[in-house]
Every structure is written in C-alpha cells, then in structure tokens.
Amino acid sequence: MMNATVHRRRAATAALLAGAAMLAGPALAGDRPATPEGARAVQAFFDRFLPAPPAGAAPPVSVKPDGQSYVVSADLAALNGLLKAGGADASYDSATLVVRLFEQDDGDWRIVQDSFPTVASRAQDVTSVVRIDNYRQTLVIDPTLAWWVGGAASADKGNITSRSPKIDQTIDFGPLAAAFATTVNADGSVSSTVREEIGDVAFKMSAIDKDGKAAGSSGRMDKAAFNVGVDGLMSRKLFDLVSLVSAHRTDLAQHESEVKDLLRPLARPGLRFVEGGEASRFMIATPMGAIALAGVKFAVGVSNAGPDSAIDAAIGAEGLSLPLGLAPPGAADLTPSKLDLALTLKGVDIAAAANTAIDSLHLGGPGPAISPGDSAKVSAALIGAGPLRLLLAPSHVVAPAIDADFQGEMHYTAGKASGAVTVTMRGFDKTMNAVKGLGPEVAMKAMPAVAMAKGLAKTESDGALTWLIEVGDDRSLRVNGIPLGKAPG
C-alpha cells in the first residue's frame, strides 16, 4: 500500500506541476493516443451512470477520439427530457460543456476544461444565467481509488443573475482560483481538500414587497475563500455503491443486501467532513446606511468516531461598523466589534445511527425505505445512553465597553438540562457606564441587574470579574456558589 501511495502522489504531483502546460497545450508526452475503442469504453462509462434519454432524444453526453484526447460533450438541453420525465418544472437552454480526457501512461486520467459556456436555466418563474470568463480547470483521477488526486481551476471573472417577477439578484466576481488535493491513507481511504478563492465580489438584490413597493440592497467584499474537506472516505466503496445503484435503477430491491454491504464500510468510524469560509472587507448597503465587517469566518465539521462522534461549529467576526440610527443612541460602546465563538456537540454515535439505518433499510414495497418505527430506532442509536453535551470552547467578545471571555459545558438527558458556564469580564465599570449612557429609561431597568451581577462577581488578581454560572438538573441556578432560585423554564 505504501508503494502505491507514493506512486500516486508522485504521479499527481507531476501532473500538477505541468498544469500550466496542460491548459496551454493539453497533450503531454506521457499520454496514450485516443482510439475508437477507447471512446466507446468512455461512452459506456457515462451511459452507465446517466439515465437513458427519452425515446428519440439524443444522449446527454457524447464521446469521440481526437488525437491524444477523448472529447466529451454534454448539451445541457438534453437534460430537459429527463427533468420533465421526473416531474421537475425546470429546463436548460442549449449550452455545450466540453472537456478533454487524457489517459496517462501511469494509468491515471487527466481531465482538462478550457472554457465554460453561458448556462441559462428556468425553474418555475425564475430565470438564472451563469457566465464565467476564461475558465480553466484540470483534474487528475486515479482509477484504482475512483477519486481525484489533485487539480486546479481558475477564471478571470464571472456573473450570476437570477430574475423572477418579484426578485432580481445579481452577483459579479473577479479572479477565481481553486486547488484540489488528496492524500491516500494506509487503510486505502482518502483525505481530500478543495479550496477556492474569489476576488472582488459584488452583489445586488431588488424586490417588490407585499405592498407593491420596491426595495433593495447591495454589497461587496474584497475577497471570499471557501474550503471543503473529507478525511477517511472509502472512495472505492462509494464508487461501487453509485455504480450498483446506477446499474439497477429498476430492480434495486433485488440487490438490497449488496447495497447494505457497500454502505457499511462508508458508515464505519473514521470519516470526517469539514467546511469553512471567510471574507474580508465585507459591506452591505441598506436604506439606513452601510453595515461593514473587516473580516468574517466560519467553520463546521462532522466527525464519525463512534461513541466519540462530534459536531462542531465556529464563527468569528471583527471590525463591525453599524450605520447611525440603526442602534439606539449610546449603544455603540456596547456593539461587539470582535467575536470568536466555538461550539461542539458530543454524546452522539454517528456510526451506531448509520448502521441502524442500514439494517432498517428496505428497498422493496410502497412505503418509505426506513419506516417511522425504525426511524425512531435510528434517533435512539444516535443519542445512545447520553447525555448530550454542548461544549462552549474558550470564546471571546469585544466592544468598546466590553471585554469578555466565556466557556463551559451543558448536559441534556431525559428532558433535563444542567451545566456550567464561566464568564470573565475586564473593565466592568466601563460596561456599567455604557449601560447608563443608553438613557434614563433603559438604565432604570437595566442597572439593578448590572449592579447585582457586579455584587455576585469574584474579583481576580488582575481586577477582572468572574462568574461561574451553574444550572442543576432541578433547574436550580447558582452564581459563584450563591443560589438564585429556579432557572427560567
């Protein structure tokens, strides 16, 4: 396995180093000549996965040999018959996607695309158009993995519009760059990442409200970046599963046991999905003025680790600026300018839930594939013995008059919630003065609670105030050990 892994990495690296040459002149010395027999084999591959077109209609994908490459052409309008047959109220204008496939001497396949047609689609009363200028992409596929091992994409600029009787939306963007990378793990699973950066993004929306009045907003960001990753994926099993389902669309129930045998390796502990994004100099124009952020980022992840499975999320923002008049007078000092928040949900068993769902799967009969009773079993397997635990990682919020850290953990089981959160604030007197600055009416209502909070606080050696807030199973509430009665229900 290690030698195969090294081979794949070297092959992918060599292909990616030649990426610029591929796009300028796609054929490389290590490419095998395309043949009519090879074209028929590639055509059969696509036909296996695509539904058969309606009678008399052209196939959605065609393949022909051309020198050292196989030219694959797909007319999106050929999908209209399939969409109609499936009951979808949607259609595409004629637009041909063209890619070239190169079979390399090392057994890998290289996919090259050097253009992107204007794509227009209609769904009910919405018309959408996508335009991308000077789009180029290359991707290297390892057939033994049934997965890509590397690649890159770029474009000069693009435009997406969506129009309906009541809403018009437009997104314009500048330079685009993407990178695809994969490593092979010792057990044959893959770890893959996709990262994309887009510059000079601008968006605009106009709408007609329920009273028939026009309203709209617009915004822009200097740069946006997105990333998606998967770790521990048994890509070959996934390919085999898709192949089986595609080959037996009409009699899949007769192959239920095979489907389950392919699903189980995909449900094993060890699989993780992650997704994230960030944007810089983000601004939205509203009728009241501009809302701006110097930077914003987010991340979510799902880890299948059996009883130690976890779902986590994080968000961060800084440089928030609000227009005058949007917040009450005096609220600027209490408006967060920076936020970092991270949460993790534990106490779930994704593998147990997935395997219970696989065991309960029944592909024959008129009812749902998983009955309502079995769905309840899946939910019970997900939660297991419990408790559910929500972990608040060390997080931070900053405003001109706020500097606070907080972290803690909450438990939930059998309809009962309990836990503890620690809050630490620096410069609390500044916070109190900012509350007073909200005006007499607000201060009269808020100051007693603020004063009580200060009285309950523990003063640290550096002058910071700390509160340990504990909620019991009986909904009792304690702050730094002092009981405050029942927590709100």
N, C-alpha and C positions, 0 to 999 in steps of 0.2 A: 504493500500500500504506500509506503514512504517513497519508493522509487517512482511510482505512478504519480504521486502528488508533486514531486519535484519536476517530473516531466511536464505535467500540466501547467505548473507555474512558469516554467521556462518558456513553454510554447505561447502562453498568454502574454508574457512579458515581451517576447519578441514581436508578437503581433501588435501589441500596443505601441511599442517603440516605432513601429512602421506605420502608425496610424495616419500621420500626415501624408505619407506616400500613398496609402490606400485611397485616400479621398482625392488626391490629385491624379493618380493613375492607379485604379483599383487592383489590377493584376500584379501578383508577386511571383518571383521565380519558383517558390515552393508550392504554387497552386497546380492542381491537376486539371487537365483540359476537360471542358464540359462535353458531354456526349448525349446523343438522343436517348440512350438507355438510362443515363443518369437523370435526364429531365423527366422521364416517365416515372422514375422512382421518387423524385422530389414531388411530382404532381400527385402521386398516390399517397404520399405522406400528408399533404394538405387535405386531400379528399377524405382521408381517414378521420380528420378532426372536424371538418366543416360539414354541416347538414347538407344533404343533397338539394340542389336547387329545384324549384317547382318545374313541372313538365314544360318543356320548350324554352326554359330560361337558360342563359349562359352560366357556367360555373363562376363563383365569385373570385376564384384565383386561377391563373394560368401560368404555366412554366415553359420556358424554351431555352435551349442551349445557345450561348453566344460567346465564342472564343473560350476563355478560361472560366467563364461565369455562367450561372443559371439566372436568367432574368425572370423574376417573379412579379407579376402584375395583378393588382386587385382593384376592380372597379367597385367603388362603394355603392353605386346604384344597384349592383347585383344583389345587395343585401335587402333591397326593398321587398322582394317577393317573400323572403324568409321572415321579415318583420311582419308583413301582412298576414302570412300564414300563422304566425304566433299570436296574432290579435293585437299587435302594437300599432298605435296610431302615430307612426313615425316614418320618415323617409329621408334618403340622401339624394342630393343632386349627383350627376355623374362626375366622378373625380377618380383618377387612377393613381394608386400608390405603387411605386416601383422600387424594388430592392434587388440587389445582386448578391447571389450566394456563391462563395468560392470554397471548394473542397481542398483543404490543405494536405500536404504530404504527411503531416504528423497525425492525420485523422480528424483534426478539428475542422469546424466550418466557420467561415468568416462572413458576416452579413454587412453589406455596405449600402447605405442610402444617402444619396447626394441631392435630394430635393424633397419638397413637401407640397402637395397640391393644395389649392384653396378648397376647403371642405365646408360645404353648406348642408345643413340638416334642418328638418322640420319635425316638431313633436307637438301635436295638437295645434295651438295657436302661437307657438314660439318658433322663431326662425333664428338659427345660430350659424355664424360663419367664423371659421378659423383660418388665418393666414400667417405663414411663417416664412421669412425671407432667408435664403441661403442656408437652409437646414442641412446638416451633415451628421451622419451617425455611422459608427462601426461597432460591431459586437462579435465576440468570438465565442462559439459554442463548442463544448466538449460532449460528444455523443455518449460517452461512457457515463457521464454524470447526468445527461439530459438537462443540461443547465449551462448558463453562460459563465465564462471565467474572467471576462474583462471587456472593457469597451469605453467609448467616449462619444459625446454628441456636442454640437454647437449650432448656433444660429445668430444672425445679425440682429434681427428684431422680429416682432410679431404683433398680431392684433386679433382680438376675440370680441365679437359682438353678439348680442342676444336681444332680439326685439319681439315684443308682443303688444297687443292693443293697449296695455296699461303700464308696461315697464320696458324701458330700454336700458341696456347695460353695455359698457364698452371697457375693455382692458387693453392697454398698449404696453408693450415691454420692449426693452432694448436687448443688449447682448445676453445670450444664454450659453451656459457651459455645463455639461454633466459628465460625471465619471462613474463607471461601473467596475466593481472589484469583487473577486471571490477567492477564498482560500478553501482548501479541502481538509476536513478534519480526519483524524486517524480512523474513525469509525465509518468513513465514507460519506458523512453528511457534509453540507456546505455552509459556509458563513459568507454572506454577500451583503454589500452595501451599495446604495445608489445615492449620490449627492448631486444636487442641481443648484446652480446659482443664476439668478436673473437680475439684470440691472435696469434702472430707470423705469420702474413700474408705475403706471398711472391708470386710474380707474374713474369711471363716471357713471352715475345712475340717475335716471329721471323717471318719475312715476306719476300716475294720476290717482289721488286718494279717493276715498269713498264719497267725498263731497264734490268730486269732479275737478278738484284743484290740482295744479301741477306742483310737484315737489321734487327735490333732487339733492344729490350730494356728490362730492368728488374727493379724490385724494391721490397721494403718490407716496412712493418710498424709493430711496436711493438704490437699495439692493435687498433682495429676498433670497434666502437659501433654504433648501429643504433636503432632508435626508431620510431614507428608509433603509432598514436593515433586518436581516433574518439570520439567526445563528442556530445550527443544529438541524437544518432541514434535510430530510432524506429525499433529495430531489429525484432520484431514480424511481423511488416508490410513488412519488407524486405523479411523475410522467406515466408510469404504468397504470395508475388509477385513472387518469384522464383518458388514456388510450382505451382502457377497458370500457369506460362509460361511453366514449365516442363510438366504439365498435358495436355496442349492444344497446343502442338507444331504445329499440323496440322490444327487447326481451331482457332487460336488465334484471328483472326479478329472478330470472333463472340463474343469474350469476351473483346472487346476494352474498354467498359465502366468500367468493373471490373478492368482492368489493370490501367486505369486512377485513379480510386478511391483508389487504393493501392499506386500509385505514389505520389499523392498529400500530404499525411502525411510525406512522405520522403523528399518532397520539402519545407516543412514549415521552417520558420526561426528558428534558434537554433542549426543547425548542423555545426560542425567544424571538419576539418581534419588537422592533423599536421604530419610532417615527418622531421626527422633530423638525423644527423650523425656526427661523429668525429673520428679523427685518431691521434695517437701520434707517433713521430719519423718516419715520412714518408719520404722515399727516392726513387728517380728514377735514375737509371744509364743510361746515354746517351753516344754516341760516344765522346762528348765534355767534359764529366765529370759528377759528381753527382749533382742532384738538391735535396735539403733536406728541410724539414719543421719540426720544433719541434712539431707543432700541427696545425690541421686544423679542422674546424667545419662548419656546415651549418644547416639551418632550413628553412622550407617553411610551410605555413599554408593557408587554405582557410576557411573563416567563412561566413556562410549564415545567415545574420542578416537583411534580407530585404533591405531597402534603406541604411542601415549602414553596408552592407557586405564589406568584405575586403580580399585582397590577400597580404600576406606579405612574405618577404624573408630576411634572414640574413646570412652573411658569415664572418668567422673570421680565420685568419692565423697568425702564429708567427714563428720566428726563420728561416726565409727563407735564404737559402745559395745557391748561384749560382756558377757554375764552372768558373774558369778563362778562359777568351776568349769568353764566351757566351755574355757578355755585353761589350759595348765599354769601352776602358781604362778610368778610372776615374769615371765610373758610379756606383761603389759600394756604395759610400756615398749617392746616390740618389735612391738606390734599396730598396723598402719597406721591413722592417724586421717584421713589425706587421701591420695587417689591421683588422678593425672591421667596417662592413658596414651593414646597416639595411634599408630596403625599405618597404613601404606599399602602395598599390593601393586602393583607395577608390572612391566613386562615382559610384559604381556598385550596382545592385539589383539582387542578385542571385535568390532569391525566385520568383521575378517577371518573370525573364527569364525562370526559370524552369517551372512555371505554364503556361506561354505562350506556351512553348514547349509541355507540357502535353495536353493543349487544342487543339493544332495544330496536335497532333499525329493521324495518320490514318493508321491502320494496314492492311487494305484491299487494293487491287489494285496493279498494277505492278510498280507504281512509288515509290519514297522514302517515308519513314514513315512521314517525315516532308518535305513539298515542299520547293523549293527555295524561293518562296514568303513568306512563313511562317517562314523560317529561318531568313529572314531579320527582321521580327517582333520580333523574339527571341533576335536578336542582339540589336534591338532598346530598348526592355524591359530591357536588361542587363544594358545598359548605362543610360536609363531613361532621365531625364531632364538635367543631368550633373551638373557641369563639372566633368570630370575625374580628380582625384587628386593623384599625386605621392608625398608621404611624405618621405623625407630623414631624418630618426631619427638621433640624435647625433651620429656621426661616427668619426673614428679616423684612421690616417695613420702615421706610424713612420718609419723613416730610420735614418742612422747615421747623415744625414744632413737635415732631415725633421721631424717636429713635428706639425701635422696639425689636426684640428677638422673642421668638416663641417656638416651643417644641413640646411634643407629648405623644400620648397614645390613648386611643379609645377602644373599648371592647364591646361587642354586641353578641348576645346569645340568648335564646329563648325569650325574646321580647324585652330583654333588659340591656341597658347601656351603662357602662361605667368607664372610668379612665381618669387621666390627669394631664393637665397642660401647664407648663411653666412659662410665664411671661416676664420678661426683663425689659425695663424701660430706663433710659438715661435722659436727664434733663426734664424730669416730670413737671417741674414748676413752669417751664416754658409751655408745656402742653396745657396746664391749667390756665395760664394767661391767654392762650389761644382760644380756649373754650369761652372764657369771659369776653373775648373780642367778638364772639358771634352775636352779641347783642343781649340786652336785659332779659328778653322773653326766653331765649334759648338758655342763657346762663342760669336763670332761676330754676329751670327744670333739670339741667344737667349737672350743675355744680355740686349739689348734695351727693350724688353718686360718685363724682370725681373725688370729692373730699373723703368719702368713705373708703374708696379704693386706696387713696394715699395712706389712710389710717391703718388699713389692713396689710400694707406692704412691708416686706422685710428689706431693710437698708443694707446694701453690700458695702464692702470696704472702699470701693471706688465711688460710692454715692449713688449707684444705680438702685432702683427699686425692683423687687422681685415678688411675684405672686405665684404660689403653687395652688392651682385650682383643681380640686378633686371632686368627681361625681361618683357616688356609690350606686350599687345595684338597686338600692331602695330609693334612688333619685335624690338622695341627700347631697348637699353641697357644702364643701369646706374650702376656705381660702386660708392658706398658711396655717392649717390645723384648726381654724376657728369655724364652727358650724354656722351656716347661714340658712338652715331650714331646707325645704324641698327644692330641688332643681325644677325649673319650669317644665311642664309636660309637653 
